[in-house]
């Protein structure tokens, strides 16, 4: 069940996803956007940092 289903909404204009759903067991993911590569990572202080 995804976050949207848990909230009971069918609003497809917005996507809500937890960091656990996004990262799984990983600490860093790569997001491809407009020809660029962005890294989103969880820091040792449990914060999110995105870098290009």
C-alpha positions, 0 to 999 in steps of 0.5 A: 500500500502506498502513501496515497492509498493510506491517506484514502485520496485519489488526487493524482495531481500530487504524489506523496512517497515516504523516504523509506519507499523511495530509498528502500535499503539504500542511503543514496539514490540518483534522480535523472532530470532534464539530462542531468544527474542528481544525487539524493542521500540520507546523511548520518544525521538523518537529513536529506541532501540533494546535489548535482 
